[in-house]
Amino acid sequence: MHAPAHDSHACTEYNALSRRRFMAVTGVSAAAAATAPSWLPRVALASSHRSGQRDVIVSIYLRGGIDGMSAVVPYQEANYYAQRATTAVPRPDSGLSNRATDLDGQFGLAPGMAALLPAYLNGNLLFVHACGSRDTTRSHFDAQRFMEVGNQVNDPTFVSGWLGRHLLTVAPKDPNALLRAVGIADGLQRALVTAPKALPIPNLDTFGLTGTSSTAAARSATLQGLYETVGDPLRAVATTTLQTIDLLNTINFAGYAPGGGAVSPTGNFGYALKTTAALIKAEVGVEAVAIDLGGWDTHNA
């Protein structure tokens, strides 16, 4: 888990992540990565896979503490209203302005989620209820970690993420791919930890060496030459990183136009979705993308 940015919607704990704890957790993750030489590819760009790319998993983590029964309301359950006399979302037939929008005669969407109704009715969206963590922790960090590792055992040495383990257990779509997974973040999301050929990239369009563009090629060649003189795993990591920079620079992320009349929302999240779509359309072998969206700490105050 990477250190979250300050969230104006979040409670005190979320905005006061201990630096010492963050360093300890990321240190364990880095150690796990360093002892997994099977991650380190000898790559050669290939295009033979591009005729039949399989589905790509795009995992969007709503960071915070959203309440499922306030988002997708079980309005036919009388006990829901008995137990939540002041916070329950009114029934669709209540006539109140903040009433739920009916889904199927049993559940309804809260007003703030009503825009999702067309996707649900078209069969493009599924709500899976009553599948959350049973752990009673009040810690945001423990709760998020349990969900991202897919394990409620409070063991700090258990660091692999559910999506990382998935990619470890399926053959790559393209054995020569430079990237199998991308975390659009400053640090790799815990869900992707132990994923082979995974990189955290906060902005796909600007991934590369910092500094003036006029010397970027020369500096890249210099770094390549320096790392060629050292052994693996360092050489393989450096080589793959430099080749990934070159690969991503061939994709027109900024100019990508979504098909089907889709319009990407403005802001960082919308841009992450847009560039993710461009990455998938480029068919370079990426099989999973993780994106974070903050502001879901709905129990604040």
C-alpha positions in Angstrom: 0.0 0.0 0.0 1.4 3.4 -0.9 1.1 6.4 1.3 -2.2 8.1 0.4 -2.4 11.8 -0.4 -4.3 14.0 2.1 -8.0 13.5 1.5 -10.4 16.3 2.6 -13.2 13.8 3.0 -11.2 11.4 5.2 -11.0 11.0 8.9 -8.0 11.6 11.1 -6.5 8.1 10.9 -6.5 8.0 7.1 -4.7 11.3 6.9 -2.1 10.5 9.6 -0.3 7.4 8.1 2.7 6.7 10.2 5.9 7.2 8.1 7.7 4.5 10.1 4.9 2.0 9.5 4.8 2.9 5.8 8.5 2.4 5.5 8.3 -1.0 7.3 5.5 -2.2 5.1 7.1 -1.1 1.8 10.4 -2.5 3.0 8.9 -6.0 3.4 7.3 -5.7 -0.1 10.7 -4.6 -1.6 12.4 -7.5 0.0 9.9 -9.9 -1.4 10.4 -8.5 -4.9 14.2 -8.7 -4.6 14.0 -12.5 -3.8 11.9 -13.3 -6.9 14.2 -13.7 -9.8 11.5 -15.3 -11.9 10.1 -11.8 -12.2 13.0 -10.5 -14.1 12.5 -10.8 -17.9 14.8 -11.2 -20.8 12.5 -9.3 -23.2 12.2 -8.9 -26.9 9.3 -6.9 -28.3 6.9 -9.0 -30.3 3.5 -8.4 -31.9 2.4 -11.9 -32.7 0.0 -11.8 -29.7 -1.9 -8.8 -30.9 -4.6 -10.6 -32.8 -6.3 -12.1 -29.7 -5.6 -10.3 -26.5 -7.7 -11.7 -23.6 -9.7 -9.5 -21.2 -7.7 -7.1 -19.1 -8.5 -6.7 -15.4 -8.9 -3.1 -14.3 -9.2 -2.9 -10.5 -10.4 0.4 -9.2 -10.0 0.6 -5.4 -12.4 3.0 -3.7 -10.1 4.1 -0.8 -11.9 4.8 2.4 -14.8 3.2 4.3 -17.8 3.1 2.0 -20.9 1.4 3.5 -22.4 -1.1 1.1 -25.9 -0.9 2.6 -26.0 2.8 2.0 -24.7 2.4 -1.6 -26.9 -0.5 -2.7 -29.9 -0.3 -0.3 -31.7 -3.5 0.8 -35.0 -1.5 0.9 -37.2 -4.6 1.3 -35.5 -5.5 4.6 -37.6 -4.1 7.5 -34.6 -4.6 9.9 -32.5 -2.3 7.8 -34.8 0.6 8.7 -35.2 -0.6 12.3 -31.4 -0.6 12.8 -30.7 2.5 10.9 -33.5 4.9 11.9 -31.5 8.0 11.2 -29.1 6.9 8.4 -31.2 4.6 6.2 -31.8 5.6 2.6 -35.6 5.9 2.0 -37.4 3.3 -0.1 -37.9 4.1 -3.8 -41.7 4.5 -3.3 -41.3 6.8 -0.3 -41.7 10.0 -2.3 -38.8 11.6 -0.5 -36.2 13.5 -2.4 -33.3 11.4 -1.2 -35.0 8.1 -1.9 -33.3 5.1 -3.5 -33.6 4.2 -7.2 -35.0 0.7 -7.6 -32.8 -2.0 -9.2 -34.7 -5.2 -9.0 -37.6 -5.0 -6.5 -35.3 -5.9 -3.7 -32.3 -3.4 -3.8 -32.0 0.2 -4.8 -29.2 2.6 -5.6 -28.5 5.6 -3.3 -29.0 9.0 -5.0 -25.3 9.6 -5.4 -25.0 6.3 -7.4 -28.0 6.7 -9.6 -25.8 7.4 -12.6 -24.8 3.8 -12.6 -28.3 2.6 -13.3 -28.1 2.5 -17.1 -24.9 0.3 -17.0 -26.7 -2.1 -14.6 -29.8 -2.3 -16.8 -27.7 -2.9 -19.9 -26.0 -5.8 -18.2 -22.6 -4.1 -18.0 -22.5 -3.7 -14.2 -23.0 -6.2 -11.4 -23.3 -5.5 -7.7 -22.0 -8.2 -5.4 -23.5 -7.7 -2.0 -22.6 -9.2 1.4 -19.1 -10.2 0.3 -16.9 -7.8 2.3 -14.5 -8.5 5.1 -15.9 -10.0 8.3 -13.0 -8.6 10.4 -14.1 -6.1 13.1 -11.0 -3.9 12.9 -11.5 -0.2 13.0 -8.2 0.5 11.4 -8.4 1.7 7.8 -5.0 0.3 7.1 -5.7 -3.2 8.4 -9.0 -3.3 6.6 -7.6 -2.2 3.3 -4.7 -4.6 3.6 -7.0 -7.5 4.3 -8.9 -6.8 1.1 -5.8 -6.2 -1.1 -4.0 -9.3 0.0 -7.2 -11.4 0.0 -6.4 -12.8 3.4 -7.7 -11.7 6.9 -4.8 -13.3 8.7 -3.1 -10.4 10.6 0.4 -11.6 9.5 2.7 -8.7 8.4 4.9 -11.2 6.5 2.0 -12.0 4.2 2.5 -9.4 1.5 1.4 -10.8 -1.8 -1.7 -9.2 -3.3 -4.7 -11.1 -4.7 -4.1 -9.7 -8.2 -0.4 -10.3 -8.0 -1.0 -14.0 -7.1 -3.5 -14.3 -10.0 -0.9 -13.2 -12.5 1.7 -15.6 -11.0 -0.7 -18.5 -11.6 -1.7 -17.9 -15.2 0.6 -18.0 -18.2 1.3 -14.6 -19.8 -0.8 -13.7 -22.8 2.5 -12.6 -24.4 5.6 -14.3 -23.1 7.7 -11.5 -24.4 5.7 -8.6 -22.9 7.6 -6.0 -21.1 4.7 -5.2 -18.8 2.0 -7.6 -17.5 0.6 -5.2 -14.8 0.6 -1.5 -14.1 -0.3 0.3 -10.8 -1.2 3.9 -11.6 0.3 5.3 -8.4 3.6 6.5 -7.0 4.1 3.1 -5.3 2.8 -0.3 -6.4 -0.6 -1.1 -4.8 -0.5 -4.0 -2.4 -3.0 -5.9 -4.6 -0.3 -6.2 -7.3 2.6 -7.1 -5.0 4.4 -10.2 -6.3 2.9 -9.7 -9.8 5.4 -10.6 -12.5 6.5 -7.7 -14.7 4.6 -5.1 -12.7 5.5 -1.4 -12.4 4.0 1.6 -10.5 3.6 4.4 -13.0 1.7 7.5 -11.7 1.2 8.9 -15.2 1.5 6.7 -18.3 2.0 9.7 -20.6 5.0 11.1 -18.8 6.8 8.0 -17.6 10.5 8.4 -18.4 13.7 10.0 -17.3 13.3 13.4 -15.7 15.3 16.4 -17.0 15.5 18.1 -20.4 14.2 16.2 -23.4 17.1 17.2 -25.5 19.5 14.8 -23.6 17.0 12.1 -22.7 18.2 9.7 -25.4 21.9 10.2 -24.5 21.2 9.7 -20.8 19.2 6.6 -21.5 22.1 5.1 -23.5 24.5 6.0 -20.8 22.4 4.3 -18.1 22.0 1.2 -20.4 25.8 1.0 -20.8 26.4 1.4 -17.0 23.9 -1.4 -16.1 25.2 -3.7 -18.7 28.4 -4.1 -16.6 26.6 -5.4 -13.5 25.0 -8.7 -12.9 21.4 -9.7 -12.5 18.9 -9.0 -11.0 20.0 -5.3 -11.2 20.9 -5.4 -14.9 17.6 -7.1 -15.9 15.5 -4.6 -13.9 17.3 -1.6 -15.3 17.1 -2.9 -18.9 13.4 -3.7 -18.6 12.7 -0.3 -17.1 14.5 1.5 -19.9 12.8 -0.6 -22.6 9.4 0.1 -20.9 10.0 3.8 -21.1 10.7 3.5 -24.9 7.6 1.3 -25.3 5.2 3.7 -23.5 6.6 6.6 -25.5 5.3 4.9 -28.7 1.7 5.2 -27.4 -0.2 8.5 -27.9 -1.9 8.7 -24.5 -2.6 12.4 -24.5 -4.3 12.2 -28.0 -6.2 9.0 -27.4 -9.9 9.4 -28.3 -12.3 6.8 -26.7 -14.6 4.9 -29.0 -18.3 4.6 -28.9 -18.8 8.3 -28.0 -17.4 7.7 -24.5 -16.2 10.9 -22.7 -13.5 10.6 -20.0 -14.2 12.7 -16.9 -11.9 15.5 -16.1 -9.3 15.2 -13.3 -6.7 12.7 -12.3 -9.1 9.8 -12.1 -10.6 10.4 -15.5 -7.1 10.8 -17.0 -6.1 7.5 -15.4 -9.0 5.8 -17.1 -8.3 7.4 -20.4 -4.7 6.4 -20.5 -5.6 2.9 -19.2 -7.9 2.5 -22.2 -5.1 3.7 -24.5 -2.7 1.2 -23.0 -5.2 -1.7 -23.4 -6.0 -0.7 -27.0 -2.2 -0.7 -27.8 -2.2 -4.4 -26.9 1.4 -4.5 -25.5 0.7 -7.5 -23.3 -0.7 -5.7 -20.2 -3.2 -8.0 -18.3 -4.0 -5.9 -15.2 -4.2 -2.3 -14.2 -4.8 -1.0 -10.7 -6.2 2.5 -10.1 -7.0 4.2 -6.8 -9.9 6.6 -6.2 -10.1 8.4 -2.9 -12.9 10.2 -1.1 -14.8 7.2 0.1 -14.3 7.6 3.8 -18.0 8.1 4.2 -18.1 7.5 8.0 -16.1 10.7 8.7 -18.0 13.0 11.2 
